[in-house]
Amino acid sequence: MAFSGILNDADIAAALKSCQAADSFSCKTFFAKSGLQGKSKDQLTKVFEVIDQDKSGYIEEGELKMFMQNFDGKARVLTDKETLEFLKAGDTDGDGKIGVDEFVVLVSKC
C-alpha cells in the first residue's frame, strides 16, 4: 500500500466512507478521519508524492479530481465543484496548483 507506515487501512476506509456521496467531500473531514492531520511534514511530503501522479512537484486540478483514488482505486472521483473548492483551499499563491508546502499547510489548517 502506498501509505503503509503512515496511515492505517481502517482510518482510510472511514475517511472514504464519509464522502461517498457526490458533493459530500470535505478536506477537513477527510484529513481528520484518514489520520493525515497530525502527521509530520516528512510523512505529508510522502503522501504528496503519491498524489502528485505526474511527479511535476505540484498537485494540479486533474490530480485533485482523482484524489480519493490514491487511497482506494475503487473510490469515486471528486465532482468539479469539490475539485475546485479543494484547489481553492490549498492554492495559497494563486498559481492554480498545490505545491508540497501548500499541501502541508492545507492538511494542518483544514
C-alpha positions in Angstrom: 0.0 0.0 0.0 1.3 3.5 -0.9 0.6 4.9 2.5 1.9 2.0 4.5 3.6 3.1 7.7 1.8 6.5 7.5 -1.9 5.7 7.6 -3.9 2.7 8.6 -6.4 0.9 6.4 -9.3 1.3 8.8 -8.8 5.1 9.0 -8.6 5.4 5.2 -11.8 3.3 4.9 -13.6 5.6 7.4 -12.5 8.7 5.5 -13.6 7.4 2.2 -17.0 6.2 3.6 -17.6 9.7 5.0 -17.6 11.2 1.5 -19.1 8.5 -0.7 -22.0 10.7 -2.0 -21.3 13.3 -4.7 -20.6 16.7 -3.3 -20.0 15.4 0.2 -16.2 15.6 0.2 -14.7 17.8 2.9 -11.0 18.1 3.2 -11.3 18.8 6.9 -13.3 15.6 7.5 -11.2 13.5 5.2 -7.9 14.7 6.7 -9.2 14.1 10.2 -10.7 10.7 9.6 -7.9 9.4 7.5 -5.3 10.3 10.1 -3.5 12.8 7.9 -3.9 15.6 10.4 -1.1 15.5 13.0 1.4 13.7 10.7 4.9 15.1 10.3 6.0 17.3 7.4 8.1 14.3 6.2 5.1 12.0 6.3 2.9 14.5 4.5 5.6 15.0 1.9 5.5 11.3 1.2 1.7 11.4 0.8 2.0 14.4 -1.5 4.5 12.5 -3.7 1.9 9.7 -4.2 -0.9 12.2 -5.1 1.4 14.0 -7.5 0.9 11.4 -10.1 2.9 13.1 -12.9 5.8 14.0 -10.5 5.6 17.6 -11.5 6.1 18.8 -7.9 2.5 20.1 -7.9 -1.0 18.6 -7.5 -3.0 20.0 -10.3 -6.7 20.0 -10.9 -6.8 16.6 -12.6 -4.8 15.0 -9.8 -7.2 16.6 -7.2 -10.2 15.1 -9.1 -8.6 11.7 -8.6 -7.6 12.4 -5.0 -9.6 9.7 -3.3 -8.5 7.0 -5.8 -5.0 7.4 -4.4 -6.3 5.9 -1.2 -8.5 3.2 -2.8 -8.7 2.6 -6.6 -12.4 2.0 -6.3 -13.2 5.3 -4.7 -15.2 7.9 -6.7 -13.7 10.9 -8.4 -14.4 14.3 -6.9 -17.0 16.4 -8.6 -16.0 19.5 -10.5 -17.4 21.6 -7.6 -15.5 19.6 -5.0 -12.3 19.7 -7.0 -12.4 23.5 -7.4 -13.2 24.0 -3.7 -10.3 21.7 -2.8 -8.0 23.6 -5.1 -9.1 26.9 -3.8 -8.5 25.8 -0.2 -4.9 24.7 -0.9 -3.7 27.1 -3.6 -2.5 29.9 -1.4 -0.3 31.6 -4.1 -3.0 31.6 -6.8 -1.0 29.6 -9.4 -3.7 27.1 -10.0 -1.9 24.2 -8.3 -0.9 23.0 -4.9 2.8 22.6 -4.0 4.2 20.5 -1.3 4.4 23.3 1.2 0.8 24.4 0.4 -0.3 20.8 0.9 1.3 20.5 4.3 -0.4 23.8 5.4 -3.7 22.7 3.9 -3.7 19.4 5.9 -2.8 21.1 9.1 -5.3 24.0 8.7 -8.2 22.3 7.0 
